[in-house]
């Protein structure tokens, strides 16, 4: 194993630890008012009263942290600037679409909307997109369909 690969491996491990820490310390760091709501049987109850601006700010901040860590993971995995640029655009579009959906679903809290809101929130606060991008970029790299150098 070369020194460069060893450094990449260590950095990926540290960045993954960072993602785990964001999840492990979410209660202390983000003070999510919906955390306890979703741990219970939320389908039976209306949304709790929350400050929507604070909720959006905290959710956006968590998305930003996960995005930065994820982009660095992609860099150390593939070391392709085009992959990171493409991922940045994916994260940007995902944020705009998911945050708009998040706000709309929160404002219209019907029974079907609660589950949609739950999963939209999950996409915003967890690094789900990273798994899709890692698999997609691995496929592109292994098939050498496009020249990304």
C-alpha positions as CSV (number, residue, x, y, z in Angstrom):
1,X,0.0,0.0,0.0
2,X,1.4,3.3,-1.0
3,X,1.6,6.3,1.3
4,X,-1.1,8.2,-0.7
5,X,-3.5,5.2,-0.4
6,X,-2.8,4.9,3.3
7,X,-3.5,8.7,3.8
8,X,-6.7,8.3,1.8
9,X,-7.8,5.3,3.8
10,X,-7.1,7.1,7.1
11,X,-8.9,10.3,5.9
12,X,-12.0,8.3,4.8
13,X,-12.0,6.5,8.2
14,X,-11.9,9.9,10.0
15,X,-14.6,11.4,7.8
16,X,-16.8,8.4,8.3
17,X,-16.2,8.8,12.0
18,X,-17.3,12.4,11.6
19,X,-20.6,11.3,10.0
20,X,-21.1,8.8,12.8
21,X,-20.5,11.6,15.4
22,X,-23.0,13.9,13.7
23,X,-25.6,11.1,14.2
24,X,-24.4,10.1,17.7
25,X,-24.4,13.7,19.1
26,X,-27.5,14.9,17.2
27,X,-29.5,15.6,20.3
28,X,-26.8,17.8,21.9
29,X,-25.7,19.6,18.7
30,X,-29.0,20.1,16.8
31,X,-31.7,20.1,19.4
32,X,-34.2,18.8,16.9
33,X,-37.7,19.5,18.2
34,X,-39.1,16.6,16.1
35,X,-36.8,13.9,17.4
36,X,-39.0,12.8,20.3
37,X,-42.1,13.2,18.1
38,X,-40.8,10.7,15.5
39,X,-39.6,8.3,18.1
40,X,-43.2,7.8,19.2
41,X,-46.3,6.7,17.3
42,X,-46.3,10.0,15.3
43,X,-49.1,8.9,12.9
44,X,-51.6,9.3,15.7
45,X,-50.6,12.9,16.7
46,X,-50.5,16.3,15.0
47,X,-47.1,17.9,14.5
48,X,-45.9,19.6,17.7
49,X,-45.6,23.4,17.8
50,X,-42.2,24.3,16.6
51,X,-40.4,27.4,15.3
52,X,-40.3,26.6,11.6
53,X,-37.4,29.0,10.9
54,X,-35.3,27.3,13.6
55,X,-36.3,23.9,12.3
56,X,-35.2,24.9,8.8
57,X,-32.0,26.4,10.0
58,X,-31.0,23.4,12.1
59,X,-32.0,20.9,9.3
60,X,-30.0,23.0,6.8
61,X,-27.0,23.1,9.0
62,X,-27.0,19.4,9.5
63,X,-27.4,18.9,5.7
64,X,-24.4,21.2,5.2
65,X,-22.2,19.3,7.6
66,X,-23.2,15.9,6.1
67,X,-22.6,17.4,2.6
68,X,-19.1,18.7,3.4
69,X,-18.0,15.4,5.0
70,X,-19.5,13.4,2.1
71,X,-17.8,15.5,-0.6
72,X,-14.5,15.0,1.2
73,X,-15.1,11.2,1.4
74,X,-15.8,11.2,-2.4
75,X,-12.6,13.1,-3.0
76,X,-10.5,10.7,-1.0
77,X,-12.3,7.7,-2.6
78,X,-11.9,8.7,-6.2
79,X,-9.6,11.8,-6.4
80,X,-11.6,13.0,-9.4
81,X,-12.5,16.7,-9.4
82,X,-15.3,16.0,-11.8
83,X,-16.9,13.5,-9.5
84,X,-16.8,16.0,-6.6
85,X,-18.2,18.7,-8.8
86,X,-21.0,16.5,-10.0
87,X,-21.7,15.4,-6.4
88,X,-21.9,19.1,-5.4
89,X,-24.5,19.7,-8.0
90,X,-26.5,16.7,-6.9
91,X,-26.4,17.9,-3.3
92,X,-27.4,21.4,-4.3
93,X,-30.4,20.2,-6.3
94,X,-31.3,17.7,-3.7
95,X,-31.3,20.4,-1.0
96,X,-33.4,22.8,-2.9
97,X,-36.0,20.1,-3.8
98,X,-36.0,18.3,-0.5
99,X,-36.1,21.6,1.6
100,X,-39.1,22.9,-0.5
101,X,-40.9,19.6,0.0
102,X,-39.9,19.6,3.7
103,X,-41.5,23.0,4.2
104,X,-44.7,22.2,2.1
105,X,-45.2,18.9,3.9
106,X,-44.7,20.5,7.3
107,X,-47.3,23.2,6.5
108,X,-49.8,20.6,5.2
109,X,-49.8,17.9,7.9
110,X,-52.2,15.4,6.6
111,X,-51.9,11.6,7.3
112,X,-50.1,10.8,4.1
113,X,-48.0,14.0,4.5
114,X,-46.6,12.8,7.8
115,X,-44.9,9.8,6.3
116,X,-43.7,11.8,3.3
117,X,-42.4,14.5,5.7
118,X,-40.7,11.8,7.8
119,X,-38.8,10.4,4.8
120,X,-38.0,13.8,3.4
121,X,-36.5,14.8,6.8
122,X,-34.5,11.6,6.8
123,X,-33.0,12.4,3.4
124,X,-32.0,15.9,4.7
125,X,-30.5,14.8,8.0
126,X,-28.8,11.6,7.1
127,X,-26.1,11.1,4.4
128,X,-28.2,8.8,2.3
129,X,-27.1,10.5,-1.0
130,X,-23.5,9.6,-0.3
131,X,-24.3,5.9,-0.7
132,X,-26.0,6.4,-4.0
133,X,-23.1,8.6,-5.2
134,X,-20.4,6.2,-4.1
135,X,-22.1,3.3,-6.0
136,X,-22.7,5.4,-9.0
137,X,-19.2,6.8,-9.3
138,X,-17.8,3.3,-8.7
139,X,-19.9,2.0,-11.6
140,X,-18.7,4.8,-13.8
141,X,-15.1,4.3,-12.9
142,X,-15.2,0.5,-13.3
143,X,-16.9,0.7,-16.6
144,X,-14.7,3.5,-17.9
145,X,-17.7,4.7,-20.0
146,X,-16.7,8.3,-19.6
147,X,-13.3,10.0,-19.4
148,X,-13.3,11.7,-16.0
149,X,-9.6,12.5,-15.9
